[in-house]
Amino acid sequence: MGTAVFLPLVLPLTALPIARLAGHHLHPRAAARLLTTIAAAMALCSAVSLALLFVVGTAHIPGNPLPDSWSDPEVRDAVPFHQAVGSGAIVALTAVVAACARTLHRHRRVRLDALRAVAGLPAGPGPAVLPDPQPYAYALPGPDGGRIVVSTGMLGGLAEDERTALLAHERAHLTHRHHRHLLVTRLAGCVNPFLRPLHRAVAYNTERWADEVAAHAVGDRRLTARAVARAALISAPHPVGLPAFAAPGPVPRRVAALLGPVPHAWPPAHSPAALATVFAAAGTAASAVSALNAAGALLLILKVTTPL
């Protein structure tokens, strides 16, 4: 195992540069997909490392679930790390499982609350309009493609063409399953705190992705920018009942991006964003290799020292 087992726990730091640069230099669709993939892969490698250290820690616990010989003094001498490392991994992995379970429970509870709020409204392809003076709008995922939820307060505060842009934005969230990107990266941040900046970056880029889809749908980037700005101005800071998967993002940056040209899918090869992408990809590959190497070494120890 050696120190390779610890590398996946710190290699997510290699993804921080691209998390900062992606929103400025990559198309938001490419940025969201890239960052989600990196976050998922690095979170998986971190979980494997914690699980391996957890198994090492069980060698110091009499009566552990592994065969009795795994707690023999010879095995304790064979495992590569001190008791404190294994015990710390047990605590850390327990905390990770609890954080992921709490995140999933909260996501499910908020989604069910939002579904109950629109349960009495007529079904149909159009948005679910709630008679609420509080201005808000969000995309509500569901088994049949989900629904757009918008309040009368929001509709009343926008011009007709701005409403069209707003609904196209929310429809893009549903069409491209942006809630999945947000949930995956949120869980990745639960596994390894170094991955939390990637969740924030993905939250911003999914909003920008929906902005670009809406601008293409209405055929007017300035109109979309005006709709985004107007919706932000009339919205309350913390709309009551707004689901956790609805993240408005930094509005001034979004408006500025819409007033500029359509971003390229990928930056030039020698640009800082491209180098940061290569750096993050190398870190992800090294994390996977380290996790596999540590797993193979632990399996060898198990084979030699236990009847497994």
Secondary structure as UniProt FT lines:
FT   HELIX           2..6
FT   HELIX           7..10
FT   HELIX           11..15
FT   HELIX           16..25
FT   HELIX           28..58
FT   TURN            59..60
FT   TURN            62..63
FT   HELIX           68..71
FT   HELIX           73..78
FT   HELIX           83..117
FT   TURN            118..120
FT   STRAND          128..130
FT   STRAND          137..140
FT   TURN            143..144
FT   STRAND          147..151
FT   HELIX           152..156
FT   HELIX           160..175
FT   TURN            176..177
FT   HELIX           178..191
FT   HELIX           193..195
FT   HELIX           196..218
FT   HELIX           221..234
FT   TURN            240..241
FT   TURN            244..245
FT   HELIX           251..259
FT   TURN            269..270
FT   HELIX           272..305
//
